[in-house]
Amino acid sequence: MAAIELAMARGQAPATFRVEVVRSPAGEAAGVISLDVEPLLARREELERTVLASAVASRAVLAQIERPIREIGQVLFSALLGSGDVAGRYRASAALAAERGEGLRVVLRLEDPALAGLPWEAMYDGAAGAYVCRRDQLVRHVPVASTLPPLEVKPPLQILGVVSSPRGLVALDVEKEQEQLDRALARPRSDGLVNVHWAPEATWATLQDLLLGREWHVVHFIGHGDFDIDRDEGLLALTRDDGRTDLVGAGRLVDLLREARPMPRLVVLNSCLGAATGVNDLFAGTAAALVRGGVSAVAAMQYSISDEAAVAFARGFYTAIAHGRGVDEATSSGRRAILGTGAQTLEWVTPVMYLRGQDSHLFTMPAEPVPPPPTPLPVPPKDTADGDPPGPSGPADRTREPEQGGPMTVSTSNRSPEASSRHASVGPKVASTIRRMKSAPGASRNISEAAAGLGALGYVLTPAMTPGKRLQPSLRISRRGLFGRTIGFLTPGSFIFLGVVDQPRLLRLAGATLTPEGVAFSHEQGVEQGLEAARILRK
């Protein structure tokens, strides 16, 4: 990916800053810009209210609500990228990246604390009619003397989740917060890409024990953040043993994370003001301090964020990371996931990515997980002298579940699903999942028939959790073979088929419903429509 890196430092005259293009595909450049920072910083609370209000705004009032964000975004873009030699390098870099079929990463090196407090993620290019962070990858660079190489990771990505809700602060629904992240990661979790372990409590001692006990790739913090104006330091609110607030400064938090071997490469701060910066020290903000202290990258929220947007960002962000994307691309994926929550939302401006060094790939891992291949073992045919000849309904055509038991497999001979359902081989895990599915709210009575029909079509079924807002036991539907792709899920009430390639064709079938997860077919009244869709996807 092409990158243009820009360094900004305070100029000699008041309200001026020197901008330097440190590197870009189009070469270097420098210039002096005029930017009155104080009035922009004074509008912080207004911008935060604007962003949060957009989550519930109607389409009719969106333009009015968006105006403050766009106004400041145009001011910031005009100052940094809108004129002079620096603007020329930016336009040329974007053109060169487009010619090569690459994306463009815009890297900001903000050497003045006041500049770091501005919402650069809102930069708006009026000529192109686009926000920069939605078109390009935008990250904030923290220059350091040395950086760590990417960490080799064998999936799943191990995430340590921490929810802190101490007494004396606005209470958080801990179970709800955990359920939201679990829901956000249900699909990558069921695909073996990520694993979340929740700390039983958010005390210093508990977190220290967990960090010492095993390797963690990511720490995801949900809770309260604040800023100590007197000490000019970012704070996170952990919990004391007596349940009261333990305000931990950014420096102490770095010391705690250093207990882990290796130190977690990525920290996500889903906390109010977690990305805010001080006015005297560039690294006073918690996010930047963690990066300076050794964490390779920190994603933080510069404004409060709604539950729906937080869930969407986590899903898009972690799924991209688990598929081998860099944190810059993953942040863009998280922004796009927020955009999917509603056309009116402005909360995509809230996430901020701080990067240590220049390599945005923190982990080396397969772009796609390799599922274990099904290994059905054929049962030797009986002696045909006893009158039981081998054939479509005879013993030679059956399969036997492997000893470990797991996926459901059947023979793929040319028999009907109804006939094949009598010969499906179901492992104990799948059988247990089907029993749990039948007891789920809204479950249909045709789950077993649906599972047998899918097996008869040659698909492999493995236990999973239902994608979407309701976490329920389900069966993942995958193609056969070493690199069998997941095509959908069998849930307690419906077939859900993922992907967009065959959506138009599937939607023409009777009973098809378009959902956020994919095309769904209820199996409450029968399994025929869902199995017909599965036949189409098999071709």
C-alpha positions in Angstrom: 0.0 0.0 0.0 1.2 3.5 -0.9 1.7 5.9 2.0 2.1 9.6 2.4 3.5 10.6 5.8 3.1 14.2 7.0 4.8 15.8 10.1 3.4 18.9 11.7 5.1 21.2 14.2 4.4 24.6 15.6 5.7 27.5 13.4 7.5 30.6 14.5 4.5 32.9 14.1 1.3 32.5 16.2 -1.3 30.2 14.7 1.1 28.8 12.1 2.5 25.3 11.7 5.2 23.8 9.5 4.1 20.8 7.5 6.6 18.4 5.9 5.9 15.5 3.6 8.3 13.0 5.1 7.7 10.4 2.5 5.3 9.8 -0.3 5.2 8.1 -3.8 5.4 11.6 -5.3 8.4 12.8 -3.3 8.9 15.2 -0.4 7.7 18.8 0.2 7.3 21.3 3.0 5.3 24.4 3.7 3.9 26.7 6.4 0.1 26.7 7.1 -2.1 29.0 9.1 -4.4 27.2 11.6 -6.1 28.8 14.6 -6.3 25.7 16.9 -8.0 27.1 20.0 -11.5 27.8 18.4 -11.5 24.3 17.0 -10.5 22.7 20.4 -13.3 24.8 22.0 -15.9 23.0 19.9 -15.0 19.5 21.1 -18.2 19.1 23.2 -20.3 20.3 20.4 -18.7 17.8 18.0 -19.2 14.9 20.5 -22.9 15.8 20.9 -23.2 16.0 17.1 -21.6 12.6 16.6 -23.8 10.9 19.2 -27.0 12.6 18.0 -26.4 11.2 14.5 -26.9 7.7 15.7 -30.6 8.5 16.2 -31.1 11.3 13.7 -33.7 11.0 10.9 -32.7 11.4 7.3 -34.5 14.7 7.2 -32.3 16.4 9.8 -29.0 14.7 8.9 -27.7 17.6 6.8 -28.2 20.0 9.7 -26.6 17.7 12.3 -23.6 16.9 10.0 -22.8 20.6 9.4 -20.4 21.1 12.4 -18.4 17.9 11.5 -18.2 18.9 7.8 -17.2 22.5 8.6 -14.3 21.5 10.9 -13.4 18.7 8.5 -13.1 21.3 5.6 -11.0 23.6 7.7 -8.6 20.8 8.7 -8.3 19.4 5.1 -7.8 22.9 3.6 -5.0 23.6 6.1 -3.2 20.4 5.7 -3.9 19.0 2.3 -5.8 21.7 0.4 -3.1 23.9 -1.1 0.5 24.4 -1.9 3.2 21.8 -2.6 2.0 19.5 0.2 -1.4 19.3 -1.5 0.3 18.6 -4.8 2.2 15.7 -3.3 -1.1 14.3 -1.8 -3.0 14.5 -5.0 -0.1 13.0 -7.0 0.3 10.2 -4.4 -3.4 9.3 -4.6 -3.2 9.2 -8.4 -0.1 7.0 -8.3 -1.8 4.6 -5.8 -4.9 4.4 -8.0 -2.8 3.6 -11.1 -1.2 0.7 -9.2 -4.5 -0.5 -7.9 -3.4 0.2 -4.3 -5.0 2.1 -1.4 -3.4 5.1 0.1 -2.4 5.4 3.8 -2.3 8.9 5.2 0.0 9.0 8.2 -0.1 12.0 10.5 2.9 12.7 12.8 1.5 15.3 15.1 4.4 16.8 17.1 2.3 19.4 18.9 -0.2 18.4 21.7 -2.8 20.9 20.5 -2.7 19.4 17.0 -3.2 15.9 18.4 -6.4 17.0 20.1 -8.1 17.9 16.8 -10.4 15.5 15.0 -8.3 14.8 11.9 -10.5 11.8 11.2 -13.2 14.4 10.1 -11.1 15.9 7.3 -13.4 16.5 4.3 -12.2 17.0 0.8 -14.8 19.3 -0.7 -13.5 18.9 -4.3 -13.9 15.1 -4.2 -17.0 15.3 -1.9 -15.5 12.7 0.4 -14.1 12.3 4.0 -10.5 11.3 3.9 -10.7 8.6 6.5 -13.5 6.9 4.6 -11.6 6.9 1.3 -8.1 6.3 2.5 -6.5 4.7 5.6 -5.8 7.3 8.2 -3.5 6.6 11.1 -1.6 8.7 13.7 2.1 7.8 13.9 4.0 7.9 17.1 7.8 8.1 16.2 9.9 5.8 18.4 13.5 4.6 18.3 12.7 0.9 17.6 9.7 -1.2 16.6 8.9 -4.9 17.1 8.5 -7.3 14.1 5.1 -8.8 13.4 4.2 -11.5 15.8 3.7 -15.0 14.4 0.2 -16.1 15.5 -1.5 -19.5 15.0 -5.2 -18.8 15.0 -7.3 -18.1 16.9 -6.2 -14.5 17.9 -6.3 -14.4 21.7 -8.2 -11.4 23.1 -8.2 -10.6 26.8 -11.5 -8.7 27.4 -11.7 -6.4 30.4 -14.9 -4.7 31.6 -14.4 -2.3 34.5 -17.5 -0.8 36.3 -16.3 0.4 39.7 -18.6 2.1 42.3 -18.7 5.8 42.2 -18.9 6.0 38.4 -21.8 5.5 36.0 -22.6 1.9 36.2 -22.0 -0.4 33.3 -24.0 -3.5 32.6 -21.0 -5.9 32.6 -23.0 -8.8 31.2 -24.4 -6.7 28.4 -21.0 -5.3 27.5 -19.6 -8.8 27.3 -22.6 -10.1 25.3 -22.2 -7.2 22.8 -18.6 -8.0 22.1 -19.3 -11.8 21.9 -22.1 -11.0 19.5 -19.9 -8.8 17.4 -17.3 -11.6 17.2 -19.7 -14.5 16.8 -18.9 -15.2 13.2 -15.1 -14.9 13.3 -15.2 -16.8 16.6 -17.2 -19.7 15.1 -14.7 -19.8 12.2 -11.8 -20.2 14.6 -10.3 -16.8 13.9 -10.6 -15.2 17.3 -11.1 -16.3 20.9 -12.2 -13.9 23.7 -11.4 -14.6 27.4 -13.1 -12.3 29.9 -11.2 -11.3 33.0 -13.4 -12.2 36.0 -12.8 -8.8 37.5 -10.9 -5.6 36.5 -8.6 -5.4 39.5 -4.9 -4.8 39.1 -4.0 -8.1 40.7 -6.4 -10.1 38.5 -5.1 -8.5 35.3 -1.5 -9.0 36.4 -2.2 -12.7 37.0 -3.8 -13.1 33.6 -1.0 -11.3 31.8 1.6 -13.5 33.5 -0.4 -16.7 32.9 -0.5 -17.0 29.1 0.2 -15.2 25.8 -2.3 -12.5 24.8 -2.3 -10.8 21.4 -4.9 -8.1 22.1 -6.3 -6.4 25.2 -9.8 -5.0 24.8 -10.8 -2.6 27.6 -14.4 -1.5 28.1 -15.0 1.1 30.8 -14.4 4.7 31.8 -11.6 6.9 30.8 -10.8 10.4 31.9 -8.1 13.0 31.7 -6.2 14.5 34.7 -5.7 18.1 33.8 -3.4 18.8 36.7 -1.1 15.9 35.9 -1.8 16.2 32.1 -2.2 12.4 31.9 -4.8 10.1 30.5 -6.5 7.7 32.9 -8.4 4.5 32.8 -10.7 3.4 35.7 -9.9 -0.1 37.0 -11.6 -1.5 40.0 -10.2 -1.9 43.5 -10.7 -5.1 45.6 -13.4 -3.2 47.6 -15.2 -2.3 44.3 -14.2 1.4 44.3 -12.5 3.2 41.5 -8.8 2.7 40.9 -7.7 5.4 38.4 -4.6 4.1 36.6 -2.5 6.6 34.6 -1.2 5.7 31.2 2.4 5.2 32.5 1.2 2.6 35.2 -0.9 0.8 32.6 2.2 0.4 30.4 4.0 -1.1 33.3 1.1 -3.6 33.9 1.0 -4.7 30.2 4.8 -5.3 30.3 4.1 -8.3 32.6 2.9 -10.2 29.5 5.5 -12.1 27.4 5.3 -11.0 24.7 3.7 -7.7 25.4 0.2 -7.5 23.6 0.7 -6.0 20.2 -2.7 -4.3 20.1 -4.9 -2.6 22.7 -8.5 -1.4 22.0 -9.8 1.2 24.4 -13.6 1.4 24.2 -13.7 4.1 26.9 -15.0 7.6 27.0 -12.2 10.1 26.2 -9.7 7.2 25.8 -8.1 8.9 22.8 -8.1 12.5 24.2 -4.8 14.2 24.5 -3.3 16.6 26.9 -2.3 20.2 26.3 1.3 20.0 27.5 2.5 16.5 26.8 2.1 14.8 23.4 1.9 11.3 25.0 -0.4 12.3 27.9 -3.4 10.7 26.1 -3.7 7.1 27.1 -3.6 5.7 23.6 -0.4 7.6 22.6 1.3 6.7 25.9 0.7 3.0 25.4 2.2 3.2 21.9 5.2 5.0 23.2 5.5 2.4 26.0 5.8 -0.5 23.6 2.3 -1.5 22.3 2.5 -1.7 18.6 -0.9 -0.1 18.0 -3.8 1.3 19.9 -7.4 1.8 18.7 -9.2 4.3 20.9 -12.4 6.4 20.8 -12.0 10.2 20.7 -15.7 10.6 21.6 -18.3 8.6 23.5 -19.7 5.9 21.3 -23.1 4.2 21.1 -23.5 0.5 21.9 -24.5 -0.3 18.3 -21.5 1.5 16.8 -19.1 -0.1 19.3 -20.4 -3.6 18.4 -20.2 -2.8 14.7 -16.6 -1.4 14.9 -15.4 -4.5 16.9 -16.9 -6.9 14.4 -15.4 -5.2 11.3 -12.1 -4.4 13.0 -11.3 -7.8 14.5 -12.5 -9.8 11.5 -10.1 -7.8 9.3 -7.2 -8.3 11.7 -7.9 -12.1 11.9 -7.8 -12.2 8.1 -4.3 -10.8 8.0 -5.1 -7.1 7.3 -3.0 -4.3 8.7 -4.5 -2.2 11.6 -4.9 0.7 9.2 -7.1 -1.4 6.9 -8.8 -3.0 9.9 -9.7 0.5 11.2 -11.3 1.3 7.8 -13.2 -1.9 8.0 -14.5 -0.9 11.4 -15.6 2.5 10.1 -17.4 0.8 7.2 -19.1 -1.6 9.7 -20.3 1.5 11.6 -21.7 3.0 8.4 -23.7 -0.2 8.0 -25.7 0.7 11.2 -27.5 3.5 9.4 -27.0 5.9 6.6 -27.2 8.9 8.9 -24.5 7.9 11.4 -21.4 10.0 11.9 -19.8 7.7 14.5 -17.3 6.4 12.0 -15.3 9.6 12.9 -14.9 8.4 16.6 -12.3 5.6 16.2 -8.6 6.8 16.2 -5.7 4.5 15.3 -2.3 5.2 16.9 0.6 3.2 15.2 4.1 2.7 16.5 6.5 2.7 13.6 5.5 2.2 10.0 4.5 -1.4 9.8 0.7 -1.8 10.2 0.8 -5.6 10.1 1.1 -6.6 13.7 0.6 -10.3 13.2 1.6 -12.9 10.6 -1.2 -15.4 10.3 -3.2 -17.2 7.5 -5.6 -14.9 5.7 -8.1 -17.7 5.8 -8.4 -20.4 8.5 -8.0 -24.0 7.2 -10.9 -26.0 8.6 -10.2 -29.7 9.4 -11.2 -31.8 6.4 -14.0 -34.3 7.0 -12.7 -37.9 7.2 -15.6 -40.3 6.8 -14.5 -43.9 6.9 -16.4 -46.3 4.6 -18.0 -49.4 6.2 -16.9 -52.6 4.4 -19.8 -54.1 2.5 -21.4 -57.2 3.9 -21.2 -60.5 2.2 -23.8 -60.2 -0.6 -24.7 -63.9 -0.1 -27.0 -62.9 2.8 -29.3 -61.1 0.4 -28.3 -57.6 1.3 -26.7 -56.3 -1.9 -24.6 -53.2 -1.9 -26.1 -50.2 -3.7 -27.8 -46.9 -3.1 -29.5 -48.1 0.0 -27.1 -50.8 1.0 -24.3 -50.8 3.6 -21.5 -50.2 1.1 -22.9 -46.7 0.5 -22.9 -45.6 4.1 -20.2 -43.6 5.9 -19.1 -43.9 9.4 -18.3 -40.9 11.7 -14.6 -40.5 12.5 -13.7 -41.5 16.1 -13.2 -37.9 17.2 -16.7 -37.0 16.0 -17.6 -33.5 14.9 -18.9 -32.7 11.5 -21.9 -34.3 10.0 -21.1 -36.3 6.8 -23.1 -38.4 4.5 -22.6 -40.2 1.2 -23.0 -38.1 -1.9 -24.6 -40.8 -4.1 -27.5 -39.8 -6.3 -30.3 -40.4 -3.8 -32.9 -37.9 -2.7 -32.4 -35.9 0.5 -35.4 -37.7 2.0 -33.7 -41.1 1.4 -30.3 -39.8 2.4 -31.6 -38.4 5.7 -32.0 -42.0 6.9 -28.2 -42.6 6.4 -26.7 -39.4 7.7 -23.9 -39.9 10.2 -24.1 -37.4 13.0 -21.2 -37.0 15.5 -21.9 -36.4 19.2 -21.1 -32.7 19.0 -23.5 -32.1 16.1 -26.2 -34.2 17.7 -25.7 -32.2 21.0 -26.0 -28.9 19.0 -29.2 -30.1 17.3 -30.7 -30.9 20.7 -29.8 -27.4 22.0 -31.2 -25.8 18.8 -34.5 -27.6 19.3 -34.8 -26.1 22.8 -34.0 -22.5 21.6 -36.7 -19.9 21.6 -38.6 -19.9 18.3 -37.1 -23.2 17.1 -38.9 -25.1 14.4 -39.7 -28.8 14.4 -37.8 -29.4 11.2 -34.2 -28.9 12.3 -33.2 -32.5 12.0 -34.8 -32.8 8.6 -33.0 -29.6 7.4 -29.6 -30.9 8.8 -30.1 -34.2 7.1 -31.0 -32.6 3.8 -27.9 -30.4 3.8 -25.8 -33.4 4.6 -27.3 -35.3 1.7 -26.3 -32.4 -0.6 -22.7 -33.0 0.4 -22.2 -30.1 2.9 -20.3 -30.4 6.2 -22.1 -29.2 9.3 -20.2 -28.2 12.4 -21.3 -26.5 15.7 -21.3 -22.7 15.7 -23.2 -19.8 17.1 -25.9 -17.9 15.2 -24.6 -14.7 13.4 -26.3 -11.5 14.2 -27.8 -9.9 17.3 -29.1 -13.1 18.9 -26.5 -15.6 20.0 -28.0 -19.1 19.6 -26.6 -22.5 18.9 -26.5 -23.3 15.2 -24.7 -25.4 12.6 -22.2 -23.8 10.2 -22.7 -25.0 6.6 -19.4 -25.5 4.7 -18.3 -27.0 1.4 -16.4 -30.2 1.4 -12.6 -30.3 0.9 -9.5 -29.0 2.6 -10.4 -25.4 1.9 -14.1 -25.8 2.3 -15.7 -22.3 2.5 -18.5 -21.5 4.9 -21.6 -20.7 2.9 -24.1 -20.1 5.7 -25.7 -21.3 9.0 -28.6 -23.5 9.9 -30.2 -21.7 12.9 -33.0 -22.9 15.1 -35.5 -21.2 12.8 -34.0 -20.7 9.4 -31.3 -21.3 6.8 -29.0 -18.3 6.5 -26.8 -18.1 3.4 -23.9 -15.7 3.4 -22.2 -13.8 0.6 -23.5 -11.6 -2.2 -22.6 -13.4 -5.4 -25.8 -15.5 -5.6 -28.1 -13.1 -3.7 -30.2 -12.0 -6.7 -30.8 -15.6 -7.7 -31.6 -16.7 -4.1 -34.0 -13.8 -3.6 -36.1 -15.0 -6.5 -36.9 -18.2 -4.6 -40.1 -18.5 -2.7 -39.8 -17.6 1.0 -36.5 -15.7 0.6 -35.8 -12.9 3.1 -32.9 -10.5 3.0 -31.4 -10.0 6.4 -28.2 -8.2 7.6 -26.5 -11.6 7.8 -27.5 -12.8 4.3 -30.5 -14.5 2.6 -32.7 -16.4 5.0 -35.3 -19.1 4.5 -37.5 -20.2 7.4 -37.8 -23.9 7.9 -40.8 -23.6 10.2 -43.3 -24.8 7.5 -40.8 -27.0 5.6 -37.3 -27.3 4.4 -37.8 -27.3 0.6 -37.0 -23.7 -0.1 -33.8 -23.7 2.0 -32.5 -26.9 0.5 -33.2 -25.5 -3.0 -31.0 -22.5 -2.2 -28.3 -24.9 -1.0 -28.5 -26.8 -4.3 -28.0 -23.6 -6.2 -24.9 -22.7 -4.1 -23.5 -26.2 -4.7 -23.4 -25.7 -8.5 
